[in-house]
Structures are given as C-alpha cells and as structure tokens.
Amino acid sequence: MIVDDMNWISIPELTEPIHIKAKIRYRHAEQPVTVSPMEDGRVKLVFDEPQRAAAIGQAAVLYDGDVVVGGGTIVDVPKAGRQVRRGMKFLIASDIHGSAYYCEQLLQAFEREQAARLLLLGDILYHGPRKRSAARLCAPKKVIAMLNGMADTILCVRGNCDTEVDQMVLAFPIPSRTMPSCRQGAVGVRHARTSIQHENAAAAA
C-alpha cells in the first residue's frame, strides 16, 4: 500500500523503515505495519496481516502506542485488498470554528446518514482575530479529540482561519494546495482560494 501527502506529527520525517501500527478505516483497529520511506516522499505500508476493504483516497493514520506519528492519503492498494467504492456517501461541512457542540452534532449526522467520508471545507478550530466566538461554544481541544478519533474518514481543505499550528494537533492532513488528480469522475471543492479534488466522488451526488 502506498501513501502520499504525508503529514508527520511526532517525527520530522521518515528516513528508515519502522514497525508501528496503522489505521486505515473509521472504527478499524490499529494493525501492525512496517512503514518504509520511498524516494519520491511517499511511504510504503506493509501490514503484518492482509487488510480488507482498503480504498484509494482513504486516510492512513500511523500510531506508536498512543502517539500519532503522522498520516496521509492512500494512493495505491494491492489488487487483492482493493475495494471498489461506487456511490459512497460524503457528508460535507465547513466552519466548525472550534464549536464542540456543533462538531458533536456533525458526527451524529455522520453516523445517522451512514456516510463513508467526512469532507471538511476548512476553518476547523478557530475564528481568527476578526471575530470572537461565544465562550460556551468554543472548545477547540474537544473538537480536536472528536475529529482525531475519526481521522481516517476525513478529507479536508484548509480555510483562511486554519494555520500550521492547527496541523500540528490534527491527525489528518489539511492541505493548502490542490490534490493532483483531476480526471473524469473527480469533483473539486474549495474554501476561499484553496481546493481539493477527489476521484469517484461524483457518484455520491
């Protein structure tokens, strides 16, 4: 399994193979895996045991005990473990701005709708200096915990209130650049001047 767009959290970069654990699906138990760096910046994941229902576009989150080592997006899966995802449902949300109340409502909707992926369009933890939120609603640490618990389901694009510091505490990438693939069957989404495209999402419309 090949993972790209790596966001390293507990280490600056991967320079040699390590044996840790990885999670590739929401509610998926962490599984032992050997993670090896590739010359182009991507990493290769070889699980101790074959993994079922892996799909291109899913997030892979790496753990060393309770510590999040990093995470990225699956871009290639061995044919034997590949899942064809047609018509999967996306739940789309934006501008949580650190509200634990509304984040909890969002995750309840995610379960109720039986969505496969959560697509966040930015402004996750803070409002920025231009606007103050009600103290009873603003609880970014709770939002961090809720979203990191389902990091392997999340696709995200950075909003104008998201920063590099936010990325340090979130276990899923919040890229500021466009994802490279934009072939037939892809859909683009954006917050302000940033955007991402994801293959096969058109079928979820």
N, C-alpha and C positions, 0 to 999 in steps of 0.2 A: 504494500500500500504506500502511495506517495502523497506527501502532504506539503502544500505550498503556503505562501503568505504567513510564515511563522512569526508569532509574537512571543518572544522569550521573556519570561517574567522573573524567575528566580535565578537565572543564569544569563550572562551577556550574549552568549552564542554557544552552539554545539560544535565542538572540534573533534570529538571522537565518539564512537558508539557507547551508549549507556543502556542499562537494563532497568526499566522502571515500569510504570503502569499507564495505560491509556484508556480513555472512554470515548466511544465514537457514536453513541446514541443516548437520547434522553432516557433516564432510568436504566441505562446499560451499566452493569457492574464494571468497575475498573478491571482491566485484564493485563497480565504481564506481557511486556513487549520490549523488543530491542529496537532502539531508535538510532539510526545512523545518518550522519550528515552526507549530503551529496554536493558535488562541485558547483552546482548552479544555485545553491542556497536552500534548495528543498531538502526534506528529510525522508528517509525510508523507514517504515514501520513494519517489523516482522513479529507477529504475535506468537507466543508460545503455543497457542491452540488456534485453529482456524476460526475466523469470525464470520457470522452470517449477517446478511441484510446490510452490508456496508454500501454506501452510495456516494458517487461523486457529488461534491457540493456540501456534504456533511462536514461538521466541525470535528476535529480530533483534539482532545484536551489531554495533556500529559501531566501525570502526578508522581511525586516522590513522597510517599506517605500522605500527609495532609497538605503538603506544599504543592501549589500549582507551578509546574516547571514552565509551561508555555502551551500554546495552542495554534492551530492553523486550519486550513481547508483541504479536505481530501480532493485530489485532482486525478488520481488513478487508483483503480482497485483491481486485484487479480480476478480474472473472469469467474473463478469458482465461487467467490464470495460476493459477487456483484448483485446488487438489487436494482431492477429497473423501476424507477419511480415515475409513474404516469398519473397525472391528475392529482398529485398530492396537494393538500390544502395549506396555504400560507395564511398566518394571522399577521396583519401589518399594523404597526403602532409607531407613534412618534411623540417626542416632547414629554417624556416622563418627568424630567426635571427633578429627580430625587424624591418624588412622592411615593412613599411606601404604600399608602392607601390605594392609589391608582395602579401601582405596579401589581399589587395583590389582586385587584380586580382584573387586570390584564391576564395574569396567569390563570385565574379561574376561568376566564373566557377561552384561553388556550386549551384547557382541559375539556371544557364543555363542548367546544367545536371540534375536538379531536384533531387539531391541526398537527401537521408534520414539522413545520418550521415556523419560527418566530422572526419576523423581519422588522428590525428597529431602524427608524429613519433619523436617528440622532437625537441630541440633547437629552442624554440619559440621566445624569446625576445632578447637574446644577443649572441655574438660570444664567449665570454670568453676572457681571457687575451692573447691568442695566435694569434688573428687576429683582425684587426681593419676594421670596415665596413665604406663605404662612408657615410659622414655626411648627404647627401641628401636622402639616403635610410634608415638610421637608425632612427626610430621614435617609440620606444617601447611603449610609452604611447598611441599612436594612435592604435597600434596593440592590446593592452590590451582592449581598448574600443570596437574595432571591434569584437574581439573574445568573450568577455564577453557578448555581445549583442546576441550571439547565443550559449551560454554555454550549453544549454540543448540538442544540437545536437552533441556535441563534445566528442569523445573518444580520450584519449591521453596517451602516454607513455613518461617518462622523458628521455631527452637526456643528453649528457655529459656536455652541457653548461647551463642546467636548474638547478635552485637552490631552496632552501626553501624560499628564499625571493621572487622569482617569484611566488611561490604558494600562497603567501600572497595577491597578487594583481589579481590573476586569479580566476574566479568564477567556474572553472571546475577542477576536480582532475587531477594532473599529477603524477600518481603513479610510484614509482621506483621498485615495486615488480610485480610479475606475478599475474594476476587475477586468482582466484582459480578454475574456471570451465574450463575443457578441455575435454569435452565429444564429441561424434560423432557429426559432424555438426559445430564444432568450428574451428576457424582459429587463428593462432598465428602470431603476428607481433612484430618487435623489432627495437630499436635504440641502437647500440653498445651492451652493456651487459644487457639491460633491455627489457622486452617483456610483451605483454598482449595477452589474448585470448578472443574472443567474440563469443558467440553462434549464430548460424544461418547465420553468415557472409559468409559461404561457398556458399550459394545460390546466393550471389551477384556477384560472379566471372563471 
